[in-house]
Amino acid sequence: MKRSKTVSLAAGLGLLAFSATAAFAENVKVTPLGGTTGEFCRLDRAILFEDPDGTRLLYDAGMTIAGADDPRLGTLDALLVTHMHGDHVGPRHTSAVDAGTCAKPDLSVAAVPETNVAKIAHAKGAEIVTGSEMPPFFAAKLASLGGDPKKSVLARFGGTYMVGGVGVSTVPAVHSNGVDPDLIGGDMGEAMKAAGIGGYVGPPTGYILKFSNGLVAYLSGDTGMTAEQEKVVRGFYGAHLVVINIGDTFTTGPAEAAYVVNELVKPASVIPSHANEEATKDGVVIEGTKTAAFRDLVTMPVYVPLSGKTMEFDAKGICVSGC
């Protein structure tokens, strides 16, 4: 009898451990890839999302990814780009992880005219999924690198493109979307630079990601407040997790971004982004920063994107690990 109880107890513990592991595997992993490990820094934009089925998406690679050889990347299925500004597509990028400082990262590696995004996508064999009129631009960049231009894919407003088990949709963002002449290159780029004009590839976008575990995330891109944040992002998609830009001047500031999440989207959890400041020291938010102001105004949990620190979110947008 004692032996039977022991076996039953061991089996029960094994089943419990299996159940816990299975539940853990159903979470979406979210890993910020910024300029300084363990901090939230001035130019941090890039975030890596991993679905429970293994699909891996890189959001706005920008300049803090040390090219395609950045050891933090691993395999990639797709890169998402909200708009063409340099801090999101990467005309330059850091020479190595943790090169430079949080306030002043080392951006010594040039990536023009191809962009950091296109070079990473080509090296990884990943798709570039964008909305608006951006796909032809990236198709040309992939072709110039010797890659497949068909890997630049359109996700138009109102539609959904599947990357593995993740549905990718675009939503409106209120911002500009000019292309720097340096990213165009050649005689045309030089002529545009001399004339003081840039290219235009349609309006910028935000993203809705629908993960295989049921989690819906809204990635705002650079935007101001929009009616779609209530009617579409919350009303139709029902976003549980929001990544929102808080940098002010160029995007929503702390108060505006707090209004968006508190009153319009009403998610379970929020990750601030694009703060344009040295927001933390030793992994702790610096008081008096925009990040601190946003944190104090928001009524739901705020998770500061510390570079290299993986957070895991369940189907309802609750952070269950790395919080």
C-alpha positions as a Markdown table, in Angstrom:
| # | Residue | x | y | z |
|---|---|---|---|---|
| 1 | Met | 0.0 | 0.0 | 0.0 |
| 2 | Lys | 2.8 | 2.4 | 0.9 |
| 3 | Arg | 4.5 | 1.6 | -2.4 |
| 4 | Ser | 1.2 | 2.3 | -4.3 |
| 5 | Lys | 0.8 | 5.6 | -2.6 |
| 6 | Thr | 4.4 | 6.5 | -3.5 |
| 7 | Val | 3.9 | 5.6 | -7.1 |
| 8 | Ser | 0.6 | 7.5 | -7.2 |
| 9 | Leu | 2.2 | 10.6 | -5.7 |
| 10 | Ala | 5.1 | 10.5 | -8.2 |
| 11 | Ala | 2.7 | 10.1 | -11.1 |
| 12 | Gly | 0.6 | 13.0 | -9.8 |
| 13 | Leu | 3.6 | 15.2 | -9.4 |
| 14 | Gly | 4.7 | 14.2 | -12.9 |
| 15 | Leu | 1.3 | 15.1 | -14.4 |
| 16 | Leu | 1.3 | 18.4 | -12.5 |
| 17 | Ala | 4.8 | 19.2 | -13.9 |
| 18 | Phe | 3.6 | 18.2 | -17.4 |
| 19 | Ser | 0.5 | 20.4 | -17.1 |
| 20 | Ala | 2.6 | 23.4 | -15.9 |
| 21 | Thr | 5.1 | 22.9 | -18.8 |
| 22 | Ala | 2.2 | 22.6 | -21.3 |
| 23 | Ala | 0.6 | 25.8 | -20.0 |
| 24 | Phe | 3.9 | 27.6 | -20.0 |
| 25 | Ala | 4.4 | 26.6 | -23.7 |
| 26 | Glu | 1.1 | 28.3 | -24.6 |
| 27 | Asn | 2.5 | 31.8 | -23.8 |
| 28 | Val | 3.8 | 34.4 | -26.3 |
| 29 | Lys | 7.4 | 35.4 | -25.6 |
| 30 | Val | 8.2 | 39.1 | -26.0 |
| 31 | Thr | 11.9 | 40.2 | -26.0 |
| 32 | Pro | 13.0 | 43.8 | -26.4 |
| 33 | Leu | 16.3 | 44.1 | -28.3 |
| 34 | Gly | 17.6 | 47.5 | -27.4 |
| 35 | Gly | 21.0 | 49.2 | -27.2 |
| 36 | Thr | 22.0 | 48.2 | -23.7 |
| 37 | Thr | 21.2 | 44.9 | -22.0 |
| 38 | Gly | 18.8 | 45.3 | -19.0 |
| 39 | Glu | 17.9 | 48.9 | -19.9 |
| 40 | Phe | 15.3 | 50.9 | -21.8 |
| 41 | Cys | 17.3 | 53.4 | -23.9 |
| 42 | Arg | 16.9 | 56.3 | -26.3 |
| 43 | Leu | 16.7 | 54.6 | -29.6 |
| 44 | Asp | 15.1 | 51.3 | -28.5 |
| 45 | Arg | 12.4 | 50.2 | -31.0 |
| 46 | Ala | 13.0 | 46.6 | -31.8 |
| 47 | Ile | 10.9 | 43.8 | -30.1 |
| 48 | Leu | 11.0 | 40.1 | -30.9 |
| 49 | Phe | 7.7 | 38.2 | -30.6 |
| 50 | Glu | 7.7 | 34.4 | -30.5 |
| 51 | Asp | 4.4 | 32.5 | -30.9 |
| 52 | Pro | 3.8 | 29.2 | -29.0 |
| 53 | Asp | 4.2 | 27.4 | -32.4 |
| 54 | Gly | 7.7 | 28.8 | -32.8 |
| 55 | Thr | 6.9 | 31.6 | -35.3 |
| 56 | Arg | 9.3 | 34.5 | -34.7 |
| 57 | Leu | 8.5 | 38.1 | -35.7 |
| 58 | Leu | 10.8 | 41.1 | -35.4 |
| 59 | Tyr | 9.1 | 44.5 | -35.0 |
| 60 | Asp | 10.8 | 47.7 | -36.2 |
| 61 | Ala | 14.4 | 46.5 | -36.2 |
| 62 | Gly | 15.7 | 50.0 | -36.3 |
| 63 | Met | 19.3 | 50.7 | -35.3 |
| 64 | Thr | 19.8 | 48.7 | -32.0 |
| 65 | Ile | 20.1 | 45.4 | -33.8 |
| 66 | Ala | 23.7 | 44.7 | -34.7 |
| 67 | Gly | 23.0 | 43.6 | -38.2 |
| 68 | Ala | 22.0 | 40.1 | -39.2 |
| 69 | Asp | 24.8 | 38.6 | -37.1 |
| 70 | Asp | 23.3 | 39.9 | -33.9 |
| 71 | Pro | 23.4 | 36.8 | -31.6 |
| 72 | Arg | 20.0 | 37.8 | -30.0 |
| 73 | Leu | 18.1 | 37.3 | -33.3 |
| 74 | Gly | 18.1 | 33.5 | -33.9 |
| 75 | Thr | 15.8 | 32.4 | -36.6 |
| 76 | Leu | 13.2 | 34.9 | -38.0 |
| 77 | Asp | 10.1 | 34.3 | -40.0 |
| 78 | Ala | 9.2 | 37.9 | -40.7 |
| 79 | Leu | 10.1 | 41.5 | -40.0 |
| 80 | Leu | 7.4 | 44.1 | -39.5 |
| 81 | Val | 8.0 | 47.8 | -40.3 |
| 82 | Thr | 5.6 | 50.5 | -39.4 |
| 83 | His | 7.2 | 53.3 | -41.5 |
| 84 | Met | 10.3 | 54.4 | -43.2 |
| 85 | His | 12.0 | 56.7 | -40.7 |
| 86 | Gly | 15.6 | 55.8 | -39.9 |
| 87 | Asp | 15.1 | 54.9 | -36.3 |
| 88 | His | 12.7 | 52.2 | -37.5 |
| 89 | Val | 14.4 | 50.8 | -40.7 |
| 90 | Gly | 18.0 | 51.4 | -39.8 |
| 91 | Pro | 20.2 | 53.4 | -42.2 |
| 92 | Arg | 22.9 | 52.7 | -39.6 |
| 93 | His | 23.1 | 50.3 | -36.7 |
| 94 | Thr | 25.1 | 49.5 | -33.7 |
| 95 | Ser | 28.4 | 47.6 | -34.2 |
| 96 | Ala | 27.7 | 45.1 | -31.5 |
| 97 | Val | 25.3 | 44.4 | -28.6 |
| 98 | Asp | 25.9 | 46.9 | -25.8 |
| 99 | Ala | 28.2 | 49.1 | -28.0 |
| 100 | Gly | 28.2 | 52.7 | -26.8 |
| 101 | Thr | 26.0 | 53.8 | -24.0 |
| 102 | Cys | 22.3 | 53.9 | -23.2 |
| 103 | Ala | 22.1 | 57.6 | -23.9 |
| 104 | Lys | 24.5 | 57.5 | -26.9 |
| 105 | Pro | 24.7 | 54.1 | -28.7 |
| 106 | Asp | 27.5 | 53.4 | -31.1 |
| 107 | Leu | 25.9 | 53.6 | -34.6 |
| 108 | Ser | 29.1 | 53.2 | -36.6 |
| 109 | Val | 27.9 | 50.6 | -39.2 |
| 110 | Ala | 26.2 | 52.0 | -42.3 |
| 111 | Ala | 23.4 | 50.1 | -43.9 |
| 112 | Val | 22.4 | 52.5 | -46.7 |
| 113 | Pro | 20.8 | 52.3 | -49.2 |
| 114 | Glu | 19.5 | 48.8 | -48.3 |
| 115 | Thr | 18.5 | 49.4 | -44.6 |
| 116 | Asn | 19.2 | 47.2 | -41.6 |
| 117 | Val | 15.7 | 45.7 | -42.1 |
| 118 | Ala | 16.4 | 44.4 | -45.6 |
| 119 | Lys | 19.8 | 43.1 | -44.8 |
| 120 | Ile | 18.5 | 41.1 | -41.8 |
| 121 | Ala | 15.6 | 39.8 | -43.8 |
| 122 | His | 17.8 | 38.7 | -46.6 |
| 123 | Ala | 20.4 | 37.0 | -44.4 |
| 124 | Lys | 17.6 | 35.2 | -42.4 |
| 125 | Gly | 15.5 | 34.2 | -45.4 |
| 126 | Ala | 12.6 | 36.0 | -43.7 |
| 127 | Glu | 9.7 | 37.9 | -45.1 |
| 128 | Ile | 9.2 | 41.6 | -44.7 |
| 129 | Val | 5.5 | 42.2 | -44.0 |
| 130 | Thr | 4.4 | 45.8 | -44.4 |
| 131 | Gly | 1.3 | 47.8 | -45.3 |
| 132 | Ser | 0.5 | 50.9 | -47.4 |
| 133 | Glu | 2.8 | 51.3 | -50.4 |
| 134 | Met | 6.0 | 50.1 | -48.6 |
| 135 | Pro | 6.2 | 46.5 | -50.1 |
| 136 | Pro | 7.7 | 47.6 | -53.5 |
| 137 | Phe | 10.4 | 49.5 | -51.7 |
| 138 | Phe | 11.6 | 46.5 | -49.7 |
| 139 | Ala | 11.1 | 44.2 | -52.7 |
| 140 | Ala | 13.6 | 46.3 | -54.6 |
| 141 | Lys | 16.0 | 46.3 | -51.7 |
| 142 | Leu | 15.8 | 42.5 | -51.4 |
| 143 | Ala | 16.4 | 42.1 | -55.1 |
| 144 | Ser | 19.5 | 44.4 | -54.9 |
| 145 | Leu | 20.9 | 42.2 | -52.2 |
| 146 | Gly | 20.4 | 39.1 | -54.4 |
| 147 | Gly | 17.3 | 38.0 | -52.5 |
| 148 | Asp | 13.8 | 37.2 | -53.5 |
| 149 | Pro | 11.6 | 40.3 | -54.0 |
| 150 | Lys | 8.5 | 38.2 | -53.4 |
| 151 | Lys | 9.5 | 38.0 | -49.8 |
| 152 | Ser | 8.3 | 41.6 | -49.4 |
| 153 | Val | 4.6 | 41.0 | -48.6 |
| 154 | Leu | 1.6 | 43.4 | -48.3 |
| 155 | Ala | -0.8 | 43.4 | -45.4 |
| 156 | Arg | -3.3 | 46.0 | -46.4 |
| 157 | Phe | -5.7 | 47.7 | -44.0 |
| 158 | Gly | -8.6 | 45.4 | -43.3 |
| 159 | Gly | -6.9 | 42.2 | -44.3 |
| 160 | Thr | -4.8 | 39.5 | -42.5 |
| 161 | Tyr | -1.6 | 37.9 | -43.7 |
| 162 | Met | -0.6 | 34.7 | -41.9 |
| 163 | Val | 3.0 | 34.1 | -40.8 |
| 164 | Gly | 3.0 | 30.6 | -39.4 |
| 165 | Gly | 0.3 | 30.6 | -36.8 |
| 166 | Val | 0.3 | 34.4 | -36.4 |
| 167 | Gly | -2.2 | 36.6 | -38.2 |
| 168 | Val | -0.7 | 40.0 | -39.2 |
| 169 | Ser | -3.1 | 42.9 | -39.9 |
| 170 | Thr | -2.3 | 46.6 | -40.3 |
| 171 | Val | -4.2 | 49.5 | -38.8 |
| 172 | Pro | -3.9 | 53.3 | -39.4 |
| 173 | Ala | -1.3 | 55.4 | -37.7 |
| 174 | Val | -1.2 | 59.2 | -37.8 |
| 175 | His | 2.4 | 60.1 | -38.6 |
| 176 | Ser | 4.6 | 60.9 | -41.6 |
| 177 | Asn | 6.3 | 58.3 | -43.8 |
| 178 | Gly | 9.0 | 60.0 | -45.8 |
| 179 | Val | 11.9 | 58.0 | -47.3 |
| 180 | Asp | 15.3 | 59.6 | -46.8 |
| 181 | Pro | 17.1 | 60.1 | -50.1 |
| 182 | Asp | 20.1 | 58.1 | -48.7 |
| 183 | Leu | 17.8 | 55.1 | -48.7 |
| 184 | Ile | 17.0 | 55.7 | -52.4 |
| 185 | Gly | 20.6 | 56.1 | -53.4 |
| 186 | Gly | 22.1 | 56.7 | -56.8 |
| 187 | Asp | 21.6 | 59.8 | -58.9 |
| 188 | Met | 17.9 | 60.0 | -58.0 |
| 189 | Gly | 18.8 | 60.0 | -54.3 |
| 190 | Glu | 21.4 | 62.7 | -54.8 |
| 191 | Ala | 19.0 | 64.8 | -56.9 |
| 192 | Met | 16.3 | 64.5 | -54.2 |
| 193 | Lys | 18.7 | 65.4 | -51.5 |
| 194 | Ala | 19.8 | 68.5 | -53.5 |
| 195 | Ala | 16.1 | 69.5 | -53.9 |
| 196 | Gly | 15.4 | 69.0 | -50.2 |
| 197 | Ile | 12.7 | 66.4 | -50.8 |
| 198 | Gly | 12.2 | 62.8 | -49.8 |
| 199 | Gly | 10.2 | 59.9 | -51.2 |
| 200 | Tyr | 6.8 | 58.9 | -50.0 |
| 201 | Val | 5.4 | 55.3 | -49.7 |
| 202 | Gly | 1.9 | 55.9 | -48.4 |
| 203 | Pro | 0.7 | 56.4 | -44.9 |
| 204 | Pro | 2.4 | 54.7 | -41.9 |
| 205 | Thr | 0.8 | 51.8 | -40.1 |
| 206 | Gly | 0.4 | 50.1 | -36.8 |
| 207 | Tyr | 0.0 | 46.3 | -36.5 |
| 208 | Ile | -2.5 | 43.8 | -35.0 |
| 209 | Leu | -0.9 | 40.4 | -34.2 |
| 210 | Lys | -3.2 | 37.5 | -33.5 |
| 211 | Phe | -1.2 | 34.7 | -31.9 |
| 212 | Ser | -2.1 | 31.0 | -32.0 |
| 213 | Asn | -2.9 | 31.0 | -28.3 |
| 214 | Gly | -5.6 | 33.7 | -28.7 |
| 215 | Leu | -3.5 | 36.7 | -27.6 |
| 216 | Val | -4.1 | 39.8 | -29.6 |
| 217 | Ala | -1.4 | 42.5 | -29.6 |
| 218 | Tyr | -1.6 | 46.1 | -30.9 |
| 219 | Leu | 1.7 | 47.6 | -32.0 |
| 220 | Ser | 1.0 | 51.3 | -32.4 |
| 221 | Gly | 3.9 | 52.4 | -34.5 |
| 222 | Asp | 4.6 | 56.1 | -34.5 |
| 223 | Thr | 1.1 | 57.6 | -34.1 |
| 224 | Gly | -1.1 | 60.2 | -32.4 |
| 225 | Met | -4.5 | 59.4 | -31.1 |
| 226 | Thr | -6.9 | 58.0 | -33.6 |
| 227 | Ala | -10.6 | 57.0 | -33.6 |
| 228 | Glu | -9.6 | 53.6 | -34.9 |
| 229 | Gln | -7.9 | 52.8 | -31.6 |
| 230 | Glu | -11.3 | 52.5 | -30.0 |
| 231 | Lys | -13.5 | 51.4 | -32.9 |
| 232 | Val | -11.0 | 49.0 | -34.6 |
| 233 | Val | -8.2 | 48.1 | -32.2 |
| 234 | Arg | -10.6 | 47.5 | -29.3 |
| 235 | Gly | -14.0 | 47.2 | -31.0 |
| 236 | Phe | -13.1 | 44.7 | -33.7 |
| 237 | Tyr | -9.8 | 43.1 | -32.8 |
| 238 | Gly | -10.1 | 43.3 | -29.0 |
| 239 | Ala | -6.4 | 43.8 | -28.2 |
| 240 | His | -5.2 | 42.4 | -24.9 |
| 241 | Leu | -1.6 | 43.7 | -25.1 |
| 242 | Val | -0.5 | 47.1 | -26.4 |
| 243 | Val | 3.0 | 48.3 | -27.4 |
| 244 | Ile | 2.6 | 52.1 | -27.6 |
| 245 | Asn | 5.0 | 54.9 | -28.4 |
| 246 | Ile | 5.3 | 57.6 | -25.7 |
| 247 | Gly | 8.1 | 59.9 | -26.9 |
| 248 | Asp | 6.1 | 63.1 | -27.4 |
| 249 | Thr | 6.6 | 65.7 | -30.2 |
| 250 | Phe | 6.9 | 63.0 | -32.9 |
| 251 | Thr | 4.3 | 60.6 | -31.4 |
| 252 | Thr | 1.9 | 60.4 | -28.6 |
| 253 | Gly | 3.4 | 61.7 | -25.4 |
| 254 | Pro | 3.0 | 60.1 | -21.9 |
| 255 | Ala | -0.4 | 61.8 | -21.3 |
| 256 | Glu | -1.8 | 61.1 | -24.7 |
| 257 | Ala | -0.6 | 57.5 | -24.8 |
| 258 | Ala | -2.1 | 56.9 | -21.3 |
| 259 | Tyr | -5.4 | 58.2 | -22.6 |
| 260 | Val | -5.2 | 55.8 | -25.5 |
| 261 | Val | -4.8 | 52.8 | -23.3 |
| 262 | Asn | -7.0 | 53.9 | -20.4 |
| 263 | Glu | -9.9 | 55.1 | -22.4 |
| 264 | Leu | -9.8 | 53.8 | -26.0 |
| 265 | Val | -8.1 | 50.4 | -26.2 |
| 266 | Lys | -8.4 | 49.2 | -22.6 |
| 267 | Pro | -6.0 | 46.3 | -22.8 |
| 268 | Ala | -4.9 | 44.0 | -20.0 |
| 269 | Ser | -1.2 | 45.0 | -20.2 |
| 270 | Val | 0.9 | 47.7 | -21.8 |
| 271 | Ile | 4.6 | 48.0 | -23.0 |
| 272 | Pro | 5.8 | 51.5 | -23.5 |
| 273 | Ser | 8.1 | 52.1 | -26.5 |
| 274 | His | 9.9 | 54.9 | -28.4 |
| 275 | Ala | 10.5 | 57.0 | -25.3 |
| 276 | Asn | 13.4 | 58.9 | -26.9 |
| 277 | Glu | 15.2 | 59.0 | -23.5 |
| 278 | Glu | 17.5 | 57.1 | -21.2 |
| 279 | Ala | 14.5 | 55.8 | -19.3 |
| 280 | Thr | 16.2 | 53.4 | -16.8 |
| 281 | Lys | 19.3 | 52.9 | -14.8 |
| 282 | Asp | 20.2 | 49.5 | -13.5 |
| 283 | Gly | 16.9 | 48.3 | -14.9 |
| 284 | Val | 14.8 | 50.8 | -12.7 |
| 285 | Val | 12.8 | 53.6 | -14.2 |
| 286 | Ile | 14.3 | 57.0 | -13.6 |
| 287 | Glu | 11.9 | 59.3 | -11.9 |
| 288 | Gly | 11.0 | 62.4 | -13.8 |
| 289 | Thr | 11.3 | 60.7 | -17.2 |
| 290 | Lys | 8.5 | 60.4 | -19.7 |
| 291 | Thr | 8.5 | 56.7 | -19.0 |
| 292 | Ala | 7.8 | 57.3 | -15.3 |
| 293 | Ala | 5.0 | 59.8 | -16.2 |
| 294 | Phe | 3.4 | 57.2 | -18.4 |
| 295 | Arg | 3.7 | 54.5 | -15.8 |
| 296 | Asp | 2.0 | 56.7 | -13.2 |
| 297 | Leu | -0.9 | 57.7 | -15.5 |
| 298 | Val | -1.8 | 54.2 | -16.7 |
| 299 | Thr | -4.5 | 52.1 | -14.9 |
| 300 | Met | -3.3 | 48.7 | -16.0 |
| 301 | Pro | 0.1 | 46.9 | -15.5 |
| 302 | Val | 2.9 | 48.6 | -17.4 |
| 303 | Tyr | 6.0 | 46.5 | -18.4 |
| 304 | Val | 9.1 | 48.5 | -19.2 |
| 305 | Pro | 10.9 | 46.9 | -22.2 |
| 306 | Leu | 14.3 | 46.1 | -20.7 |
| 307 | Ser | 16.6 | 44.9 | -23.5 |
| 308 | Gly | 17.2 | 41.2 | -23.5 |
| 309 | Lys | 14.7 | 40.4 | -20.8 |
| 310 | Thr | 12.0 | 38.1 | -22.1 |
| 311 | Met | 8.4 | 38.5 | -20.9 |
| 312 | Glu | 5.7 | 35.9 | -21.5 |
| 313 | Phe | 2.0 | 36.7 | -22.0 |
| 314 | Asp | -1.0 | 34.4 | -21.8 |
| 315 | Ala | -4.0 | 34.4 | -24.1 |
| 316 | Lys | -5.6 | 37.2 | -22.1 |
| 317 | Gly | -2.6 | 39.5 | -22.2 |
| 318 | Ile | -1.5 | 38.8 | -18.6 |
| 319 | Cys | 2.2 | 38.8 | -18.0 |
| 320 | Val | 3.0 | 35.4 | -16.4 |
| 321 | Ser | 6.9 | 35.3 | -16.6 |
| 322 | Gly | 9.7 | 37.8 | -16.7 |
| 323 | Cys | 7.4 | 40.5 | -15.3 |
